[in-house]
Every structure is written in structure tokens, then in C-alpha cells.
Amino acid sequence: MIPHLRTAYNAAFTEEKYQAFLDEIYLATNHRPPFHIAETPVFVPKTLSSQLFRACEDLVGTLCRPGFKALSQETILPGCYVPGETEHSTFLVIDFGICVDAAGHISPQLIEIQGFPSLFFYQDLCARAYRKHFDIPENLQHLFGGLTAETYVEKMRRVIVGDSRPENVVLLEVEPHKQNTQVDFWATERALGIKVKCLTDLKTEGRDVFYLDENGRKVPVERIYNRVIFDELQKRTDLHREFFFENEYNIQWVGHPHWFARISKHTLPLFDSEFVPKSFYVSELSAVPDDLERYVLKPLYSFSGQGVIIHPTAADLEAIPEHVRKNFILQQKVAYAPIIETLDEPAKVEIRMMLAWEDGAARPEVITNLVRLSKGEMVGVRYNLGKTWVGGSVGFFEI
């Protein structure tokens, strides 16, 4: 999106550089991600970066207003209550599709927002690997708010480890070695010294939680950096475990599970911003919209695009039982623009702005970003099979 940088990058690209870049990530984590890592980063011009930060401010304003918890209380479904909810979400990730309006101006449009962590350590590692193996101008940033490589890690240490010792903090997931995003787990473990643990590794004695180290020693758990998707956990009735989210323990949540529900697709109709496509709850419909083809139908309680209907019909809406219609939204379609020139067809781009909210801070801060490139109808692996210059990447911003 910065034309002269794109032209220069594409001209200098070689498969040898790309392979060295991939090897850099492997050496840093001892893991090769199963997802495709894009052959290129994205160069974000100042006009777009300014819009993205303004959009984040608009959305954060809604989340910080008095009464937001009351508006989102119904998202805590029966059987999903977890003790120890924090005053605010520790993390926010905001996905924007990059579009071009009728006048030819680039504009970000909100796709989704989540009160849940993303690949905070992998993204920094990926950006540094791009810098090492490709010519990335020094004045472009992937970290924001004046953060450097060192102060970024220290900020994340304050957020995740806090006043605890690293051994008393765990990154918690279900079967972490089977997760597609596990590269971030190992990058986090190496950066902070905390342990990556499966839910089944946690032991309990009353309200105390611990795990056994390699010597069989009981190590108390004081803080849990939660990466478990509660909706997904409820489907795993096969897990033999002692730790249950609904029980009260002597632990602090870093990313309390309630915020995954509170800040989610349910929040979309609450926003009012030029960067937010129109959306509303299906339960509020008095009739099927005449322009239904302009909308996407999304279930509120699903993850990773499951259940989304890109081209809904009146029959799809009528098939939703009355008692669950409040659990679906219609969101105006966002037309991603194919604006990233590659060595064959141009790619569409989605930019995830990643925020951390420290305890005691009035508002969350945008600290880094994630980019996904696509040449398919939607962003996602199944829409880009066999294609190159797609997949996970990072944005270098002109600030």
C-alpha cells in the first residue's frame, strides 16, 4: 500500500530469502507453524494507520463507557460463569478488512472484535524475522506507543507475569501441542519463562492450584494466562481433569474467560463509527431486509468463522428458531479490496490491531498488529489452498 516500497520488495524477493526467514522462526521456537506464513509483510501508509488508530479509539470509547458490563451481561450463558472476573478485559484484538470506497479511498472496516489474547509474541518474532531477511525501512513500525523490542517484552511481562515468579504463571490451553497457533505459546514461554500447560496438567487441593515439574515437585499456580476458548472446552467431555473453570481457586486470571463473551460479535451492534458496518441482532428484525444480499449471517457463539453464512437467504433466517434468534446477527458485508500487489494476482488484506489493558490503566493501548492476506472469498486457510503470498503476516506502519 506504499507503492514504491511494494515495488522494491517484490523485485528483491527470492525464495532463498523466504526460506531463511521461515528457518529463523523455526530456530526461535523449535516449531514450524502449520499455517502458511506470507511471503511478504504489508507496508501501511500514514493515512491508513491514522484511520486504524482512530477506529480503535471509537471502539474503545464504547467499551469504556459506564454500563457496558450491563449491556453484555446476557453473554455469560448458564453454566459458563467463572469466578474472579476482572474489572476489564486484559486483551483486545480488533480485525479490520481493508476496503476501497467509491472515490478510490482506502478505509478500514470492522470485521470482528474479541476480548481475548492473540499471537502477541509470535507477531513480534515474525516482524523481527522479516526485518532480518528483507529490506524493511527503519522508520516503519510494527510496535506502537513508542515501544521498542525490549520495552514491549517488559510491558507484556507486567501484564502476564505481574508480581509473580515466572514458574508460578502458566499459559493454559487444551492440548497445546495440537493447536494451530502453538508457535505463539513457545515464543511466549521463551520470552517470559512461564510454562505452557494443558488443562489436564493442573492439579488442585481445595482452592489451591499447582502443576508437577519435571522432578515431580508441586509448583503453585498463581496466575493463568488463559488461551482456552470456553465454548470449545464445553465440547471436550473426554478430558480427565481436576481443574474446572466454574470452581473458585486462589488464582488470578490474565484474560478472564467472561471477556471472550462480553467483547465479541455480540458487541458489534453497539458501536457507532464510520469504521463499523451496520449490524443488528436477528431477534430485532420485523421483516427480512430487502437488501439481504448485502449482509453476512453470523452466530454469536462460534469461533474461527464456524457457522457463518456469507450469502444468507430468507430461508436461512426463517430456519432460526424464535428462542435463539437473539444469538445471531446480520452484519453488512465488507468488500475487501485486492490492493497488495504480489508476483501473480493481488491479495486482500485484513489487519488485526492488538491491545493490552494493564491493571490500573484507564484504557487499553494498541501495542502491535497482525495481518492476514487472502486471495479467496474470505480470509482463512480453506479459502487459500494452493495459493502463495497469502496467510499470516505483519504490518509495518508509517506513523
Secondary structure by P-SEA (a helix, b strand, c coil): caaaaaaaaaaaccaaaaaaaaaaaaaacccccccccccbbbbbcaaaaaaaaaaaaaaaaaaaccccccccccccccccccccccccccbbbbbbbbbccccbbbbbbbccccccccaaaaaaaaaaaaaaccccccccccccccccaaaaaaaaaaaccccccccccccccccccccccaaaaaaaaaaccbbbbccccccccccbbbbbccccbbbbbccccccccaaaaaacccccccccccccccccccccaaaaaacccccccccccccccbbbbcccccccccccccbbbbbccccccccccccccaaaaaaccccccccbbbbcccccccccccccbbbbbbbbbbbbbcccccccccccbbbbbbccccccccccccccccccccccccc
